[in-house]
Every structure is written in structure tokens, then in C-alpha cells.
Amino acid sequence: MNKPNVLILMSDEHRADVAGFAGDTLVRTPTLDALAEDGVVFENAYTPSPICVPARQCILAGQYPKTCGCEGWLGLPDGHMTYAARFGQYGYRTAAFGKLHLIGRDQSGGFQSRPVGDVSFGNAHQVLDPYTRPPQEIPGNVPGMNKWSDRKEIERARPGEDNPKDAMAIAGTKKWIHDQFVDSRYDRQDPEHPTLLYCGLSDPHYPYICDPERFSYYLARMTSFEAEEPFDHPFLSLSPWPPERLQTGVDIDERDVMRARAAYYGKVECMDQRFGEVLQSLKDNGEDLDDWVIVYLSDHGDQLGEHGVWEKQKFFEGSARVPFIIRAPKWLPQGLRISENVSLCDLFATLCDLCDLEIPEGLDSRSLVPLINGGDPDWPDEACSFFLQQGFQNVMIKQGSLKYHSYAHEEQGEMPEVLFDLDEDPLERRNLLQEPGYKDALIRFRTRATEVGYPTPSNTLHDR
């Protein structure tokens, strides 16, 4: 059998639970639901970093932030190995459209084709690279971030134009598909050449704005929300920009929250429709989707007000857990749900395995193929997530149902650890740090955090 073509569809800030295939009965996601029905769904997939830039670069590199040197808003070194570069080495024609969100001079990410019109979009936040001009302050924005505060993002949620840059990304992707597989104008198509095609969208990332019809549809169906108490933790209790409490019905109006969530749901539906256009374009240009490995994933989620916080940058499920589907009916089972913990970093090795490419040395990526095909008794049921920003050096380790967080700040020092058991507490409201029954697990997590290069607190109740 010839090597399969590969299509990677990536959204931005899509929560794992806001999808029909994930059990949400309100949102309309027929494209993703169909992929899930015929594919493999990873129910416990986690981002390598709950913030856009490091997450996307870690996924490309198949490495955690410390390994590939992109903690915080630092870019991959020029020429760093990525799955796109690896596929190019094995004769694949590779192309990327839409949001890659790379930092640094190398804006290709290893892709051979990266149309100029998309580069400025993909590099919209290239503000820390020494080869670019300093960012300009915009009155009313969070200082140094060129963005509105989270409070203002919520309060300005409204109907409006769908993201025009996403529309451009879809148009470019569809044209490339036609040129690759038909090219009716010049008749120079090359359908036998194996293809790796990436399409990245900004939706459902804020601003919370979507087309009027979808906005009205979801707003009419949004229910009231409990004024959930922020979690008792100096970092986890605050929304990021600027750090502040945004408890629904207390710090921010409940109706504004409902409008923001309605817009978010509308953006998820819009994203789903646009990815459906890409799949339809493949079929319209003579391709059989069963001959493709099709991947859907998002870089991280959005808290949407849970625990009184918004955006990402948290290790709560809403921010750190992500949707992840692989549809490859000629190579993988259909309609399968995987409950083990996996990382989006595992995509690199998995794609290599599926396409019979040698997996490079030095990756943190693990092939998911053995886990999918009958289970892997030696699978390390673990996923890690990290980020270094605003002076924090944070790590999350999930093993089985237990999720551990460790926090350290360069000025404020150590902060309380957090330990959740998601089987017993799926809403993540009870910190088990001082529970005697979890002492051995806590020791194991601290050891593992040290192994991956992150500090652990020097004294807690268990150490005394």
C-alpha cells in the first residue's frame, strides 16, 4: 500500500467537552462528530503547555518545552526538527495554511509551502524575537500584551463578522487541494505524490464574536450558571490578563457571561463548518477520505468562567485537556475511545509510525499506534504539561485519574501544590494534598516533576 496522505486540522482554544462527540447536546459539530464516529477519540489528551505559542511549537517538535527550548514565548531554534520536516525528508509534499503561531525568524515550521499571505497571520504575536520591532502599546489594552483585559473581552461579547483570517486559511487550503489533485487550469497535478497538509484556524479563540444567526441561536439556549467560588490558590483563583477574580454573578455580570459563552459556542460551530469545507474539497477533487490519515486537535482549551477564571494558562481540565481525534480507517480501528492519558506531543511519533517513517531520536513523543491496536500493557499512563510565564514555573503531571500541579514563582517563591483525583472529583474542587491516603502518590509525583526538570516545594504537611 502507498504511504497515506495526512491532513491535520487544528483549532485554537477549543475545550475538550464542547463538542457533540464529547457529549455536549447544545453545540452543533457534525464534522467533528463524523470524524469521531469513524476514528479514534482520545478522551484524556492534554496539551504540552496551556498557552498558544509553546503548545503549538511543542506539538510540531514532538517535545516538551524544556526539551525543545520553547518555554514561555520562545521560539524553536532555526531548522529544528518537526514532523513537517521529517515528512519532507521522506518525500512528502508538505504545506501549511492558517495559524501556526510560530515565534522567531523561521516561519516555515519545516513545511515546504507556507504561503506569504498566511505568515503574518501565523506570526501575529511575534513580539519577543530580537529581529522584530518592539510592540506598540494600544490604549485600553493590558500593558505589554496588545490585547483587551479578560473582563473587557467578556463584556464586549457580541454578534459580528466571523474571523476573516480563518476564511482566508480555508480558501488557501481548498485551492492547494485543487492544484495538487486536479489543477484544471495547468493540468500539472501530482496526485500520486504523498501529501502532508496542515490547516490551522484561530476559532474558537476569543474575541467572543460570532455571526448573528449563531449568536442568537446559542444565546436563546444558554442556561444560568452557578456563581462558582474561585479555587483557593494564589495562582489558580485569578484570570490571567490582568490577574483578577472574575466570578460569575459576583465580579462580572451573569448575562455578560452567557453572551460570551454563546459566542464561543457559535465560534466552535463555525470552526466545525470550515473544517467540513476542507473535507468536502478533498472529496470534490476526487480524493477518498479513507486513503487519508485525518487528525483533529486543538492547542489548549478555555476555562469559560469555571472556577471564576477565563482563558487558558491553568491546569484545570477546561484549559489543559483538549479534543484529539485520529481517523485512519485503513490503518486504525473505527469508533474507538481511548481512556489512557496521552499528550499532543505524541502526534509526531504516531504519524511517523502510521506512515512507516523512522521516528527521530530525542523526542518526548510516543507512538499511539500500539495503544490503539489492542492496547499497550507497557503504556505509561501519563501526560505532562508545563509553562513558564509571568514569573511562574509550573508543571502538571497526570497519571491515571490523579492530576498533580506544582508552582514556583521567581519573586513570590513556592506556592501550594495541588492534587486532584478526577474519578472522585471531576469538577476539581478538592485538593488532596494533605490527605494521608495520597501520601505515596504525592511522593511519586514530586519525584517525577524533578525528573522532568521542574522544582518541587521544599516543605509541606507531609514532609514534617
Order of alpha helices (4+ residues) and beta strands (2+ residues): beta-alpha-beta-alpha-alpha-alpha-beta-alpha-alpha-beta-alpha-beta-beta-alpha-alpha-beta-alpha-beta-beta-beta-alpha-alpha-beta-beta-beta-beta-alpha
